[in-house]
Amino acid sequence: MNAPADVQEKLRALLHQMALNSGSANGKEPKSMEEHKFWKTQPVVKHDEVVDEDGAIEPDVPLDQVRATPYPLPKEFEWSLVNVEDDKEIKELYELLTLNYVEDDDAMFRFDYSAEFLKWALLPPGWKKSWHIGVRVASNKKLVAFISGIPQDVRVHNNVKRMVEINFLCIHKKLRSKRLAPVLIKEVTRRTHLEGIFQAVYTAGVVLPKPMATCRYFHRSLNPKKLVETGFSQLGRNMTMARLIKLYKMQTQTNTPGLRPMEEKDVKAVSTLMNKYMSHFNLAPHFGEEDVRHWLITRPGVVWGYVVEDPETKEITDFFSFYSLPSTVINHTTHSTLNAAYCFYYAVQIPDEELSKIADVSEREAARDKAIKDRLTGLMQDALILARQNDFDVFNALNLMDNSLFIDDLKFGPGDGYLHFYLYNWRCREVESKKVGLVML
Ligand SMILES: CC(C)(COP(=O)(O)OP(=O)(O)OC[C@H]1O[C@@H](n2cnc3c(N)ncnc32)[C@H](O)[C@@H]1OP(=O)(O)O)[C@@H](O)C(=O)NCCC(=O)NCCS
């Protein structure tokens, strides 16, 4: 069922998604290639370039030709790796991000990744200390900037590459527009080259040269009263609070038989299910069992992972997950935090054998979507119920993977935010949002 037209909820987008300086979302024209003083020097696809064959833009750099020393910083600053496993240092990183990381265009909300979340995000299998890069003020050692990378096998169309996923680029508000970001980006690139990796994947709300995919954020109200009070949502004309609450009311218990939290013993089955499901997408991670164990088993307050175990056969037939990313409500008298859950990875079984009998590609795609829509909608309904049980105010999802199959039925509304996906040193054909299978935190 679609939300009635008179609801007209203008759901605000938070998120990196959110087009901080974004050309598309705030009415400003995106910069021309010539105006990108930094990005025009980098191996990325140019704005006017049309790609019809995938491949590296520059060859790999032999180790002895990789710059051996860090890029110079202005003299008041120094490089400093952040030891994410150390309580004091993770707190410093948390404080930098909670006060200076991504805000929405109207500066009403700012991401508030928890310290536990940051450890989860930065310490996956194969993590490297040399990719947790901080900048401190030389005189007082205050942490004022950060950029990070984690290793990940990523498939783009038919090529699987070991890449670095770049995230948490942040510069203290007082140090903006001083061209520090390019130095951080060059330094993480150098450190990536030192490890023999030459491709990166990253996302941003801003338009840079050149998105290989663009997704839109959708939001499902779980606590509509608080969302309106904080300004995240607005009451449409002809809408009362009582009606709004009724509109988003849900059952309190989940429906799917055999749904239970994922456990260690499910890792193998979930890995198989996940990689099979991911084969449908043109940008997707390849998860080994270690990755599944790290990313998908519940960590209280950080990520929730569930499986469906067939009550009769005991087979694991589906799984889903969501993570917690609250936002600070900036300058609000009664509310300090918005508790947002974000849709993470999931998989349902696909009737491959039946589908393989359909020769026409678009007919086969339509039959696939039809076959999984009901199942997936039921699972995500349960995800919403679990998110509500865990006190989340809103459930966010991009229109990637098969999310468009349940977004309307489950009363998600479109946000203002878009998230652009980028590859560094890899040219590729563009990917439609529904063919994106990579979720970045
Ligand atoms: C993003 C941020 C680090 C950029 O720093 P800044 O001080 O505003 O910009 P600088 O003067 O240092 O550098 C400008 C260059 O960085 C580029 N840049 C800005 N945001 C970027 C991003 N998110 N990713 C990559 N490059 C970015 C600009 O396009 C510009 O390069 P160009 O001249 O080739 O176009 C800073 O604004 C910030 O910390 N914002 C809040 C957190 C955030 O949005 N992080 C990014 C999440 S994707």
PDBQT file of the ligand as one rigid body, heavy atoms in Angstrom, charges set to zero:
ROOT
HETATM    1  C1  LIG A 501      34.734  16.376   3.144  1.00  0.00    +0.000 C 
HETATM    2  C2  LIG A 501      35.801  17.267   3.780  1.00  0.00    +0.000 C 
HETATM    3  C3  LIG A 501      36.870  16.391   4.402  1.00  0.00    +0.000 C 
HETATM    4  C4  LIG A 501      36.423  18.114   2.687  1.00  0.00    +0.000 C 
HETATM    5  O1  LIG A 501      37.317  19.026   3.273  1.00  0.00    +0.000 OA
HETATM    6  P1  LIG A 501      37.304  20.600   2.908  1.00  0.00    +0.000 P 
HETATM    7  O2  LIG A 501      38.132  21.287   3.906  1.00  0.00    +0.000 OA
HETATM    8  O3  LIG A 501      35.876  20.986   2.792  1.00  0.00    +0.000 OA
HETATM    9  O4  LIG A 501      37.940  20.666   1.442  1.00  0.00    +0.000 OA
HETATM   10  P2  LIG A 501      39.468  20.873   1.033  1.00  0.00    +0.000 P 
HETATM   11  O5  LIG A 501      39.713  22.324   0.788  1.00  0.00    +0.000 OA
HETATM   12  O6  LIG A 501      40.378  20.246   2.004  1.00  0.00    +0.000 OA
HETATM   13  O7  LIG A 501      39.550  20.062  -0.336  1.00  0.00    +0.000 OA
HETATM   14  C5  LIG A 501      38.731  20.341  -1.413  1.00  0.00    +0.000 C 
HETATM   15  C6  LIG A 501      38.816  19.204  -2.395  1.00  0.00    +0.000 C 
HETATM   16  O8  LIG A 501      38.303  17.995  -1.777  1.00  0.00    +0.000 OA
HETATM   17  C7  LIG A 501      37.255  17.475  -2.594  1.00  0.00    +0.000 C 
HETATM   18  N1  LIG A 501      36.255  16.834  -1.758  1.00  0.00    +0.000 N 
HETATM   19  C8  LIG A 501      35.335  17.438  -0.980  1.00  0.00    +0.000 A 
HETATM   20  N2  LIG A 501      34.572  16.510  -0.387  1.00  0.00    +0.000 NA
HETATM   21  C9  LIG A 501      35.028  15.318  -0.793  1.00  0.00    +0.000 A 
HETATM   22  C10 LIG A 501      34.627  13.985  -0.521  1.00  0.00    +0.000 A 
HETATM   23  N3  LIG A 501      33.604  13.703   0.293  1.00  0.00    +0.000 N 
HETATM   24  N4  LIG A 501      35.309  12.989  -1.110  1.00  0.00    +0.000 NA
HETATM   25  C11 LIG A 501      36.332  13.259  -1.931  1.00  0.00    +0.000 A 
HETATM   26  N5  LIG A 501      36.761  14.506  -2.250  1.00  0.00    +0.000 NA
HETATM   27  C12 LIG A 501      36.094  15.520  -1.670  1.00  0.00    +0.000 A 
HETATM   28  C13 LIG A 501      36.718  18.679  -3.309  1.00  0.00    +0.000 C 
HETATM   29  O9  LIG A 501      35.983  18.289  -4.449  1.00  0.00    +0.000 OA
HETATM   30  C14 LIG A 501      37.973  19.456  -3.616  1.00  0.00    +0.000 C 
HETATM   31  O10 LIG A 501      38.665  18.892  -4.715  1.00  0.00    +0.000 OA
HETATM   32  P3  LIG A 501      38.496  19.540  -6.215  1.00  0.00    +0.000 P 
HETATM   33  O11 LIG A 501      39.071  20.911  -6.153  1.00  0.00    +0.000 OA
HETATM   34  O12 LIG A 501      39.221  18.616  -7.134  1.00  0.00    +0.000 OA
HETATM   35  O13 LIG A 501      37.020  19.550  -6.484  1.00  0.00    +0.000 OA
HETATM   36  C15 LIG A 501      35.198  18.201   4.869  1.00  0.00    +0.000 C 
HETATM   37  O14 LIG A 501      34.290  19.088   4.255  1.00  0.00    +0.000 OA
HETATM   38  C16 LIG A 501      34.471  17.441   5.960  1.00  0.00    +0.000 C 
HETATM   39  O15 LIG A 501      35.094  16.924   6.882  1.00  0.00    +0.000 OA
HETATM   40  N6  LIG A 501      33.121  17.382   5.858  1.00  0.00    +0.000 N 
HETATM   41  C17 LIG A 501      32.296  16.676   6.809  1.00  0.00    +0.000 C 
HETATM   42  C18 LIG A 501      32.465  15.197   6.665  1.00  0.00    +0.000 C 
HETATM   43  C19 LIG A 501      32.252  14.692   5.254  1.00  0.00    +0.000 C 
HETATM   44  O16 LIG A 501      31.389  15.144   4.528  1.00  0.00    +0.000 OA
HETATM   45  N7  LIG A 501      33.062  13.703   4.881  1.00  0.00    +0.000 N 
HETATM   46  C20 LIG A 501      32.987  13.080   3.587  1.00  0.00    +0.000 C 
HETATM   47  C21 LIG A 501      32.070  11.941   3.644  1.00  0.00    +0.000 C 
HETATM   48  S1  LIG A 501      31.893  11.220   2.059  1.00  0.00    +0.000 SA
ENDROOT
TORSDOF 0
